[in-house]
Amino acid sequence: MINRLFGGVPAHGLVLLALFGAALVVAPYFVSNYILSVLIIVLYFAYVGQAWNLMLGFAGLLSLGHALFVGIGAYASAALFIRFGIPPLIGVFVSVALSVAVGCLIGYLGFRFSILGVYFALLTIAFAEFTGIMVDHIRWLGGTEGLFLPVAHRDRIDLVNLRGSPVMFYYIILTLTALALALCRLLLNSKLGYYWQAIREDQEAAEASGVHLFKYKMIAVAISSGLTGIAGVWYAFYYNNLFPESTFGTNRSIELILGTIVGGVGTLMGPIIGAFVLTPLGETLTALTEGMKIDGIKQFFWGLCVAVIVLYRPSGVWPWIARALRLDRKNDGDRA
């Protein structure tokens, strides 16, 4: 397992990764509360971007409705906590199970009826919008008025109920991001990962070689949706409020994937680097234009960044950085 996790990575790459990780671990002790809040958002987008990247980057399955799984995970855990007093440490299993079930339903409909490419993406959008409308009319889940979690004392750390300070939430999402990176690394270097890459590069050739397309696509959807459902639990207890329109909306799904597109789809570090590039720049622009009443300036800036990346660095920022630091492997190219 150690060889699959670190094999092929040059020594100086491991040193840089260790320094980067160490900087993130000690960051809360040296930054202001505002910078800490930005880092929390960055890591959230890095984690969800990694989960989404598993579908498109590894298996070639385009999803534009991943906010659906965040919403399912968030609403399931929050409702169990508010209505029945079930802590999120237990509710996360329900959230993951529901997210995987809905993801597999979407996958089954898409793959069984050969709904591919952009049409599969539209299917994911349709499910996200439909679920948002449905939750909008369920008063038990708060409906249009929203679902609010009780805010406890933030000076005490309660991991079972996910109640505590922003620093606690920072370390939780940092741990999730590190675990997601390690998991995706192991999967990519496994037989399953090779099957996914074969499907991504040439589906017909993969099938002709004996790869069971339906089975391995479903596995990719299940893992991706389950990981995203975990993010939903964190999201609900960090923000303490949920609204159907903002949780399940297509614009939310687009926000989740922009960092990965900028960083490099199909790369392991792409979602992380993209989140660290895009989110702070967007927050800085918002702060600079505060008081000017310019609606949608952040979204405009993000769209401009994606357009520039597509035109000048179509493979993303990370492959370019990896080549500059001599981290790319001869036989793996930009997919390192």
C-alpha positions as CSV (number, residue, x, y, z in Angstrom):
1,M,0.0,0.0,0.0
2,I,2.9,2.4,0.8
3,N,4.3,1.8,-2.6
4,R,0.9,2.5,-4.3
5,L,0.6,5.7,-2.2
6,F,4.0,7.2,-2.7
7,G,5.6,5.1,-5.5
8,G,6.7,7.1,-8.5
9,V,6.7,10.4,-6.6
10,P,10.2,12.0,-6.6
11,A,11.9,12.7,-3.3
12,H,11.7,16.4,-3.6
13,G,8.0,16.1,-4.4
14,L,7.4,14.2,-1.1
15,V,9.3,17.0,0.7
16,L,7.2,19.7,-0.9
17,L,4.0,17.8,0.0
18,A,5.1,17.4,3.6
19,L,6.0,21.1,3.9
20,F,2.6,22.0,2.3
21,G,0.8,19.7,4.7
22,A,2.8,21.0,7.7
23,A,1.9,24.6,6.8
24,L,-1.8,23.8,6.7
25,V,-1.6,22.1,10.0
26,V,-0.1,25.1,11.8
27,A,-1.9,27.7,9.8
28,P,-4.7,28.4,12.4
29,Y,-2.1,29.5,14.9
30,F,-0.7,32.2,12.7
31,V,-3.6,33.6,10.6
32,S,-6.5,35.9,11.4
33,N,-10.1,34.7,11.8
34,Y,-10.9,36.0,8.3
35,I,-8.0,34.1,6.6
36,L,-9.0,31.0,8.6
37,S,-12.5,31.2,7.2
38,V,-11.1,31.5,3.7
39,L,-8.9,28.5,4.2
40,I,-11.9,26.5,5.5
41,I,-13.8,27.3,2.3
42,V,-10.7,26.5,0.2
43,L,-10.4,23.1,1.8
44,Y,-14.1,22.4,1.4
45,F,-13.9,23.1,-2.3
46,A,-10.7,21.0,-2.6
47,Y,-12.4,18.0,-0.9
48,V,-15.6,18.1,-3.0
49,G,-13.6,18.8,-6.1
50,Q,-11.6,15.7,-5.4
51,A,-14.8,13.7,-5.1
52,W,-16.2,15.1,-8.3
53,N,-12.8,14.6,-10.1
54,L,-13.1,10.9,-9.3
55,M,-16.1,10.7,-11.7
56,L,-15.0,12.9,-14.6
57,G,-11.2,12.9,-14.2
58,F,-10.9,9.2,-13.6
59,A,-13.9,7.5,-15.3
60,G,-14.9,10.2,-17.8
61,L,-18.4,10.7,-16.3
62,L,-19.5,14.4,-16.5
63,S,-21.7,15.4,-13.6
64,L,-23.1,19.0,-13.3
65,G,-25.4,18.2,-10.3
66,H,-23.0,17.3,-7.5
67,A,-24.7,19.8,-5.2
68,L,-27.4,17.1,-5.0
69,F,-25.2,14.8,-2.9
70,V,-24.0,17.7,-0.7
71,G,-27.7,18.6,-0.1
72,I,-28.7,15.0,0.6
73,G,-25.9,14.6,3.1
74,A,-26.6,18.0,4.7
75,Y,-30.4,17.6,5.0
76,A,-30.3,14.0,6.2
77,S,-27.8,14.6,9.0
78,A,-29.3,17.9,10.0
79,A,-32.9,16.5,10.1
80,L,-31.8,13.5,12.2
81,F,-30.0,15.8,14.6
82,I,-32.8,18.4,15.0
83,R,-35.8,16.0,14.9
84,F,-34.5,13.0,16.8
85,G,-31.3,14.1,18.5
86,I,-29.1,11.7,16.5
87,P,-25.6,13.0,16.4
88,P,-23.9,13.6,13.0
89,L,-21.3,11.0,13.9
90,I,-24.1,8.5,13.4
91,G,-26.1,10.5,10.9
92,V,-23.2,10.6,8.5
93,F,-23.8,6.9,7.8
94,V,-27.4,7.6,6.8
95,S,-26.2,10.6,4.7
96,V,-23.7,8.5,2.9
97,A,-26.1,5.6,2.3
98,L,-28.8,8.0,0.9
99,S,-26.2,9.8,-1.3
100,V,-24.9,6.5,-2.7
101,A,-28.4,5.2,-3.3
102,V,-29.4,8.3,-5.3
103,G,-26.1,8.3,-7.1
104,C,-26.6,4.7,-8.1
105,L,-30.2,5.4,-9.2
106,I,-28.9,8.2,-11.5
107,G,-26.1,5.9,-12.7
108,Y,-28.4,3.0,-13.4
109,L,-30.8,5.2,-15.5
110,G,-27.9,6.8,-17.3
111,F,-25.8,3.7,-18.0
112,R,-28.6,1.2,-18.6
113,F,-30.2,3.5,-21.2
114,S,-26.9,4.6,-22.7
115,I,-27.3,8.3,-21.6
116,L,-23.7,9.6,-22.2
117,G,-21.7,12.8,-22.2
118,V,-23.6,16.0,-21.9
119,Y,-26.9,14.2,-21.7
120,F,-25.7,12.4,-18.6
121,A,-24.7,15.8,-17.1
122,L,-28.2,17.0,-17.8
123,L,-29.6,14.0,-16.0
124,T,-27.6,14.9,-12.9
125,I,-28.8,18.5,-13.1
126,A,-32.4,17.3,-13.4
127,F,-32.1,15.2,-10.3
128,A,-30.6,18.0,-8.3
129,E,-33.3,20.5,-9.4
130,F,-36.1,18.0,-8.8
131,T,-34.8,17.2,-5.3
132,G,-34.4,20.9,-4.5
133,I,-38.0,21.5,-5.5
134,M,-39.2,18.5,-3.5
135,V,-37.4,19.6,-0.3
136,D,-38.8,23.1,-0.9
137,H,-42.3,21.7,-0.3
138,I,-41.5,19.5,2.7
139,R,-42.1,21.5,5.9
140,W,-40.6,18.7,8.0
141,L,-37.3,19.7,6.3
142,G,-37.9,23.4,6.8
143,G,-39.3,24.1,3.3
144,T,-38.7,27.5,1.8
145,E,-38.1,28.9,5.3
146,G,-35.0,26.9,5.7
147,L,-33.7,24.3,8.2
148,F,-31.7,25.8,11.1
149,L,-29.4,23.9,13.5
150,P,-29.1,25.1,17.1
151,V,-25.8,27.0,17.6
152,A,-24.0,25.8,20.7
153,H,-21.1,27.3,22.6
154,R,-18.3,27.5,20.1
155,D,-15.6,27.5,22.8
156,R,-16.1,23.8,23.5
157,I,-15.2,21.0,21.1
158,D,-17.8,18.3,20.6
159,L,-16.8,16.1,17.7
160,V,-19.7,13.7,18.2
161,N,-22.2,16.5,17.6
162,L,-19.9,18.6,15.4
163,R,-20.2,21.6,17.7
164,G,-17.2,23.7,18.2
165,S,-15.0,26.6,17.0
166,P,-14.0,27.3,13.4
167,V,-10.6,25.8,14.2
168,M,-12.3,22.5,14.8
169,F,-14.1,22.6,11.5
170,Y,-10.8,23.6,9.8
171,Y,-9.0,20.5,11.1
172,I,-12.0,18.2,10.2
173,I,-12.1,19.4,6.6
174,L,-8.3,19.3,6.4
175,T,-8.3,15.7,7.5
176,L,-11.1,14.8,5.0
177,T,-9.2,16.5,2.2
178,A,-6.0,14.6,3.1
179,L,-7.9,11.3,3.3
180,A,-9.6,11.9,0.0
181,L,-6.3,12.6,-1.7
182,A,-4.8,9.4,-0.3
183,L,-7.9,7.4,-1.3
184,C,-7.9,8.7,-4.8
185,R,-4.2,8.0,-5.1
186,L,-4.7,4.4,-4.0
187,L,-7.7,4.0,-6.3
188,L,-5.9,5.5,-9.3
189,N,-3.0,3.1,-8.9
190,S,-5.2,0.1,-8.5
191,K,-6.8,-2.3,-11.0
192,L,-10.0,-0.4,-10.5
193,G,-8.3,2.9,-11.4
194,Y,-6.8,1.4,-14.6
195,Y,-10.3,0.2,-15.6
196,W,-11.6,3.7,-15.1
197,Q,-8.9,5.3,-17.1
198,A,-9.5,2.8,-19.9
199,I,-13.2,3.8,-19.9
200,R,-12.3,7.5,-19.9
201,E,-9.9,7.3,-22.8
202,D,-11.9,5.0,-25.1
203,Q,-15.1,3.4,-23.8
204,E,-15.6,1.1,-26.8
205,A,-12.0,-0.1,-26.7
206,A,-12.3,-0.8,-23.0
207,E,-15.4,-2.8,-23.5
208,A,-13.8,-4.8,-26.3
209,S,-10.9,-5.6,-23.9
210,G,-13.3,-7.1,-21.4
211,V,-13.9,-4.2,-19.0
212,H,-17.4,-4.3,-17.6
213,L,-18.5,-0.8,-18.3
214,F,-21.7,-0.7,-16.3
215,K,-20.1,-2.2,-13.2
216,Y,-17.1,0.1,-13.0
217,K,-19.0,3.2,-13.9
218,M,-21.5,2.4,-11.1
219,I,-18.6,2.0,-8.6
220,A,-17.2,5.4,-9.6
221,V,-20.6,7.1,-9.1
222,A,-21.1,5.3,-5.8
223,I,-17.7,6.3,-4.4
224,S,-18.0,9.9,-5.6
225,S,-21.5,10.5,-4.3
226,G,-20.7,8.9,-1.0
227,L,-17.6,11.1,-0.5
228,T,-19.7,14.2,-1.4
229,G,-22.4,13.2,1.0
230,I,-19.8,13.3,3.8
231,A,-19.0,16.9,2.7
232,G,-22.8,17.7,3.1
233,V,-22.7,16.7,6.7
234,W,-19.7,19.0,7.4
235,Y,-21.5,21.7,5.4
236,A,-24.7,21.6,7.4
237,F,-23.0,21.7,10.8
238,Y,-20.5,24.4,9.8
239,Y,-23.0,26.8,8.4
240,N,-25.9,25.8,10.7
241,N,-28.6,26.7,8.1
242,L,-29.9,25.1,4.9
243,F,-32.0,26.4,2.1
244,P,-33.1,24.3,-0.8
245,E,-32.4,26.9,-3.5
246,S,-28.9,27.6,-2.4
247,T,-28.0,24.0,-1.4
248,F,-29.3,22.1,-4.5
249,G,-29.0,24.9,-7.1
250,T,-27.0,24.4,-10.3
251,N,-24.9,27.4,-9.5
252,R,-23.8,25.6,-6.4
253,S,-22.8,22.6,-8.4
254,I,-20.8,24.8,-10.8
255,E,-19.0,26.4,-7.8
256,L,-18.0,22.9,-6.6
257,I,-16.2,21.9,-9.8
258,L,-14.6,25.2,-11.0
259,G,-11.5,24.7,-8.8
260,T,-10.9,21.2,-10.3
261,I,-11.3,22.6,-13.8
262,V,-8.8,25.3,-13.1
263,G,-6.4,23.0,-11.3
264,G,-6.5,20.2,-13.7
265,V,-9.2,17.6,-14.3
266,G,-7.9,14.0,-13.9
267,T,-5.0,15.0,-11.7
268,L,-4.7,14.3,-8.0
269,M,-3.4,17.7,-6.9
270,G,-5.6,19.6,-9.4
271,P,-8.6,20.0,-7.2
272,I,-6.5,21.2,-4.3
273,I,-4.3,23.7,-6.3
274,G,-7.4,24.9,-8.2
275,A,-9.2,25.6,-4.9
276,F,-6.2,27.5,-3.5
277,V,-6.0,29.6,-6.6
278,L,-9.6,30.4,-7.4
279,T,-11.2,30.8,-3.9
280,P,-8.8,33.3,-2.4
281,L,-8.8,35.4,-5.6
282,G,-12.6,35.4,-5.6
283,E,-12.7,36.4,-1.9
284,T,-10.1,39.1,-2.5
285,L,-12.1,40.6,-5.4
286,T,-15.2,40.5,-3.2
287,A,-13.4,42.4,-0.4
288,L,-12.0,45.0,-2.9
289,T,-15.4,45.7,-4.4
290,E,-17.3,45.8,-1.1
291,G,-19.6,48.8,-1.1
292,M,-19.7,49.1,-4.9
293,K,-22.8,47.0,-5.1
294,I,-21.6,45.0,-8.1
295,D,-23.7,41.9,-8.1
296,G,-22.1,38.6,-9.4
297,I,-18.6,40.0,-9.5
298,K,-17.2,36.8,-8.0
299,Q,-19.0,34.6,-10.5
300,F,-17.9,36.8,-13.3
301,F,-14.3,36.6,-12.2
302,W,-14.5,32.8,-11.8
303,G,-15.9,32.5,-15.3
304,L,-13.1,34.6,-16.7
305,C,-10.5,32.5,-14.9
306,V,-12.0,29.3,-16.4
307,A,-12.1,30.9,-19.9
308,V,-8.4,31.9,-19.6
309,I,-7.4,28.4,-18.4
310,V,-9.3,26.7,-21.2
311,L,-7.7,28.9,-23.7
312,Y,-4.1,28.9,-22.5
313,R,-3.8,26.0,-20.0
314,P,-6.5,23.5,-21.2
315,S,-5.0,20.7,-19.0
316,G,-5.1,23.0,-15.9
317,V,-2.7,24.8,-13.7
318,W,-1.3,21.7,-11.8
319,P,0.3,19.9,-14.8
320,W,2.2,23.1,-15.7
321,I,3.3,23.5,-12.0
322,A,4.3,19.8,-11.9
323,R,6.5,20.2,-15.0
324,A,8.1,23.4,-13.6
325,L,8.9,21.6,-10.4
326,R,9.9,18.4,-12.3
327,L,7.2,16.4,-10.5
328,D,5.6,14.8,-13.5
329,R,6.4,11.2,-14.3
330,K,7.6,10.1,-17.7
331,N,4.9,7.4,-18.1
332,D,2.1,9.3,-16.5
333,G,2.3,12.7,-18.0
334,D,-0.2,15.2,-16.7
335,R,-2.2,12.6,-14.8
336,A,0.3,12.5,-11.9
